[in-house]
């Protein structure tokens, strides 16, 4: 049997395991007061990314479209987009510990999505119709969530570094963290990048919702717009300095948690409750 014929979930399990190995190695190094190899971590995460790409590609081929048809596929795609962004952002900003946090987050989300059977619904249908532009809208939206995920991680790093400075307690962990000035700048860029991506996604979705009202559901549009509004408020709060930097970092973490909660309504909004409709779509 050709190695590419392995089931898509097997590829996704291998990817999740690889992410967990990367996180475990980073934890081991930090617990032993050692500097973990940034290059080694990047390589391991890149291997996991390739494995996950193959799994999602196979899932997309079997579905005949972008693999975003249920909560399992949405979370997997979110993990994939966050990893892809880290592989670009991490080396560019030389953030050693961002890889530690990223590997932990993507391993957790990937494994949880694989072990919760209800998330990978057998009766799935495309959340975004068969229109490639609507699928582009969904893909860009998931990349924005990936950016917001990295923003939450840099916010955690900011809080930890800020606490170390206040308490004047500098551990090996805190010495590996960038300065709070660097973390603040990186977080700002990720915030702008995520908002721009989500704005583009909403724009594409709105254009096609007006042309084809059934192509983008009201529930999905509403919850996505709510996430967009939350991050716009965070940007405005930052611009007018209405909160301290630590409070703003906490807001970014909470906002990402709320964004993850919206994945449930989004996935349910695309599910067809009519079995005959699902069968008819599958036959087509």
C-alpha positions as CSV (number, residue, x, y, z in Angstrom):
1,X,0.0,0.0,0.0
2,X,1.2,3.5,-0.9
3,X,2.2,5.5,2.2
4,X,-0.1,8.3,1.0
5,X,-3.1,5.9,1.3
6,X,-2.9,6.0,5.1
7,X,-6.2,7.3,6.7
8,X,-6.3,11.0,7.2
9,X,-6.9,10.7,10.9
10,X,-3.7,8.6,11.2
11,X,-1.7,11.4,9.7
12,X,-3.4,13.9,12.1
13,X,-2.6,11.6,15.0
14,X,1.1,11.5,13.9
15,X,1.1,15.3,13.6
16,X,-0.5,15.7,17.1
17,X,2.1,13.3,18.6
18,X,4.9,15.2,16.9
19,X,3.6,18.5,18.4
20,X,3.4,16.8,21.8
21,X,7.0,15.5,21.4
22,X,8.2,19.1,20.6
23,X,6.4,20.4,23.7
24,X,7.8,17.6,25.9
25,X,11.4,18.3,24.8
26,X,11.0,22.0,25.5
27,X,9.6,21.3,29.0
28,X,12.4,18.8,29.7
29,X,15.0,21.4,28.7
30,X,13.5,24.2,30.8
31,X,12.9,22.0,33.8
32,X,16.6,21.1,33.8
33,X,17.6,24.8,33.5
34,X,18.9,24.2,29.9
35,X,18.4,26.3,26.8
36,X,16.4,24.2,24.4
37,X,17.5,24.3,20.8
38,X,15.3,26.7,18.8
39,X,16.4,25.1,15.6
40,X,15.5,21.6,16.8
41,X,12.1,22.8,18.0
42,X,11.4,24.5,14.6
43,X,12.3,21.3,12.8
44,X,10.1,19.1,14.9
45,X,7.2,21.5,14.6
46,X,7.8,21.7,10.8
47,X,7.6,17.9,10.6
48,X,4.3,18.0,12.5
49,X,3.1,20.7,10.2
50,X,3.9,18.6,7.1
51,X,2.2,15.5,8.6
52,X,-0.9,17.6,9.4
53,X,-0.9,19.1,5.9
54,X,-1.0,15.7,4.4
55,X,-3.9,14.6,6.7
56,X,-5.9,17.8,6.0
57,X,-5.2,17.4,2.2
58,X,-6.5,13.9,2.2
59,X,-9.5,14.9,4.2
60,X,-10.2,17.8,1.7
61,X,-9.9,15.4,-1.2
62,X,-12.4,13.0,0.3
63,X,-14.8,15.8,1.1
64,X,-14.4,17.5,-2.2
65,X,-13.5,20.9,-0.6
66,X,-11.7,22.7,2.2
67,X,-11.8,20.5,5.3
68,X,-14.0,22.8,7.5
69,X,-17.1,20.8,7.7
70,X,-17.4,20.1,11.4
71,X,-15.8,21.1,14.7
72,X,-13.0,18.5,14.4
73,X,-11.9,19.9,11.0
74,X,-12.2,23.5,12.2
75,X,-10.0,22.9,15.2
76,X,-7.5,20.9,13.1
77,X,-7.4,23.8,10.6
78,X,-6.9,26.3,13.4
79,X,-4.0,24.3,14.7
80,X,-2.5,24.1,11.2
81,X,-2.8,27.8,10.6
82,X,-1.3,28.7,14.0
83,X,1.6,26.4,13.4
84,X,2.1,27.9,9.9
85,X,2.1,31.4,11.3
86,X,4.6,30.4,14.0
87,X,7.0,28.9,11.5
88,X,7.0,32.3,9.9
89,X,6.8,34.6,12.9
90,X,9.1,32.6,15.3
91,X,12.3,32.7,13.3
92,X,11.6,36.3,12.2
93,X,11.4,37.5,15.8
94,X,13.8,35.0,17.3
95,X,11.4,34.0,20.0
96,X,12.7,30.9,21.7
97,X,9.8,30.4,24.2
98,X,7.1,31.2,21.7
99,X,7.8,27.7,20.2
100,X,7.4,26.2,23.7
101,X,4.0,27.8,24.1
102,X,2.9,27.2,20.5
103,X,3.8,23.5,20.7
104,X,1.9,23.1,23.9
105,X,-1.2,24.9,22.5
106,X,-1.3,23.1,19.2
107,X,-0.6,19.7,20.8
108,X,-3.5,20.2,23.2
109,X,-6.0,21.4,20.6
110,X,-5.0,18.7,18.1
111,X,-5.3,15.8,20.6
112,X,-8.5,17.1,22.2
113,X,-10.1,17.3,18.7
114,X,-9.0,13.7,17.9
115,X,-10.3,12.1,21.1
116,X,-13.7,13.8,21.3
117,X,-15.8,11.6,18.9
118,X,-18.7,13.9,18.7
119,X,-16.6,16.6,17.0
120,X,-15.9,14.5,13.9
121,X,-19.5,14.1,12.8
122,X,-20.2,11.5,10.2
123,X,-23.1,13.6,8.8
124,X,-21.0,16.5,7.7
125,X,-21.7,19.1,5.1
126,X,-19.7,22.0,3.8
127,X,-20.1,25.0,6.1
128,X,-19.5,27.3,3.2
129,X,-21.4,25.8,0.2
130,X,-19.5,24.8,-2.9
131,X,-18.4,28.3,-3.7
132,X,-14.5,28.6,-3.7
133,X,-14.7,32.2,-2.7
134,X,-16.7,31.3,0.4
135,X,-14.1,28.6,1.2
136,X,-11.5,31.3,0.8
137,X,-13.4,33.5,3.3
138,X,-13.4,30.6,5.8
139,X,-9.7,29.8,5.3
140,X,-8.7,33.5,5.8
141,X,-10.9,33.6,8.9
142,X,-9.1,30.5,10.4
143,X,-5.7,32.1,9.7
144,X,-6.9,35.2,11.7
145,X,-7.8,32.9,14.6
146,X,-4.3,31.4,14.3
147,X,-2.9,34.9,14.6
148,X,-5.1,35.6,17.6
149,X,-3.8,32.3,19.1
150,X,-0.2,33.5,18.8
151,X,-1.3,36.8,20.2
152,X,-2.7,35.1,23.3
153,X,0.6,33.2,23.7
154,X,2.7,36.4,23.5
155,X,0.4,37.9,26.0
156,X,1.0,35.1,28.4
157,X,4.8,35.6,27.9
158,X,4.3,39.4,28.5
159,X,2.5,38.7,31.8
160,X,5.2,36.2,33.0
161,X,8.0,38.6,32.1
162,X,6.3,41.6,33.7
163,X,5.8,39.6,36.9
164,X,9.4,38.6,36.9
165,X,10.4,42.2,36.6
166,X,8.1,43.3,39.4
167,X,9.2,40.6,41.8
168,X,12.8,40.9,40.7
169,X,13.0,37.2,40.4
170,X,14.8,36.1,37.3
171,X,14.7,32.3,36.6
172,X,16.1,30.5,33.6
173,X,12.6,30.6,32.2
174,X,12.3,34.4,32.5
175,X,15.8,34.9,31.1
176,X,14.7,33.1,27.9
177,X,11.8,35.5,27.4
178,X,12.2,38.6,25.2
179,X,11.9,42.0,26.9
180,X,8.4,43.3,27.6
181,X,9.0,46.1,25.0
182,X,9.7,43.5,22.3
183,X,6.7,41.4,23.4
184,X,4.5,44.4,23.4
185,X,5.5,45.3,19.8
186,X,5.1,41.7,18.6
187,X,1.7,41.5,20.2
188,X,0.6,44.7,18.5
189,X,1.7,43.4,15.1
190,X,-0.1,40.1,15.6
191,X,-3.3,42.0,16.7
192,X,-3.2,44.2,13.6
193,X,-2.5,41.2,11.3
194,X,-5.3,39.2,12.8
195,X,-7.8,42.0,12.6
196,X,-6.8,42.7,8.9
197,X,-7.3,39.0,8.0
198,X,-10.6,38.8,9.8
199,X,-11.8,42.0,8.2
200,X,-10.9,40.6,4.8
201,X,-12.7,37.3,5.6
202,X,-15.8,39.1,6.8
203,X,-15.8,41.3,3.6
204,X,-15.7,38.3,1.3
205,X,-18.4,36.6,3.3
206,X,-20.6,39.6,3.3
207,X,-20.3,40.1,-0.5
208,X,-21.4,36.6,-1.2
209,X,-24.0,36.6,1.6
210,X,-25.7,39.4,-0.3
211,X,-25.5,37.6,-3.6
212,X,-26.3,34.1,-2.2
213,X,-28.0,34.5,1.2
214,X,-27.8,30.7,1.8
215,X,-24.0,30.7,1.3
216,X,-23.1,32.2,4.7
217,X,-25.5,31.7,7.6
218,X,-26.6,34.5,9.9
219,X,-25.4,32.7,13.0
220,X,-21.9,32.2,11.6
221,X,-21.7,35.8,10.4
222,X,-22.9,37.1,13.7
223,X,-20.4,35.2,15.9
224,X,-17.5,36.0,13.6
225,X,-18.5,39.7,13.6
226,X,-18.6,39.5,17.4
227,X,-15.0,38.2,17.5
228,X,-14.0,41.0,15.1
229,X,-15.6,43.6,17.3
230,X,-14.0,42.3,20.4
231,X,-10.5,42.6,18.9
232,X,-11.3,46.1,17.5
233,X,-12.3,47.1,21.0
234,X,-8.9,45.8,22.3
235,X,-7.1,47.7,19.5
236,X,-9.0,50.9,20.5
237,X,-8.2,50.3,24.2
238,X,-4.6,50.0,23.4
239,X,-4.6,53.1,21.1
240,X,-6.1,55.3,23.8
241,X,-4.3,53.5,26.7
242,X,-7.4,52.8,28.7
243,X,-5.9,49.8,30.3
244,X,-2.4,48.9,31.6
245,X,-0.2,46.7,29.4
246,X,-0.8,43.7,31.7
247,X,-4.6,44.2,31.7
248,X,-4.5,44.4,27.9
249,X,-2.5,41.2,27.7
250,X,-5.1,39.5,29.9
251,X,-7.8,40.9,27.6
252,X,-6.1,39.3,24.6
253,X,-6.0,35.9,26.4
254,X,-9.7,36.1,27.4
255,X,-10.6,37.2,23.8
256,X,-9.0,34.1,22.3
257,X,-10.8,31.9,24.8
258,X,-14.1,33.5,23.6
259,X,-13.0,33.1,20.0
260,X,-12.5,29.4,20.6
261,X,-16.1,29.2,22.1
262,X,-17.5,30.6,18.9
263,X,-16.2,27.5,17.0
264,X,-19.2,25.5,18.3
265,X,-21.9,27.8,16.9
266,X,-20.0,28.1,13.7
267,X,-19.7,24.4,13.2
268,X,-23.4,23.8,14.1
269,X,-24.6,26.5,11.8
270,X,-23.3,24.6,8.8
271,X,-24.7,21.3,9.7
272,X,-27.8,20.2,7.8
273,X,-30.5,18.9,10.1
274,X,-32.3,17.3,7.2
275,X,-30.8,13.8,6.5
276,X,-32.4,13.8,3.0
277,X,-30.6,17.1,2.2
278,X,-27.3,15.6,3.4
279,X,-27.8,12.5,1.2
280,X,-28.8,14.6,-1.8
281,X,-25.7,16.8,-1.4
282,X,-23.5,13.7,-1.1
283,X,-25.0,12.2,-4.2
284,X,-24.3,15.3,-6.2
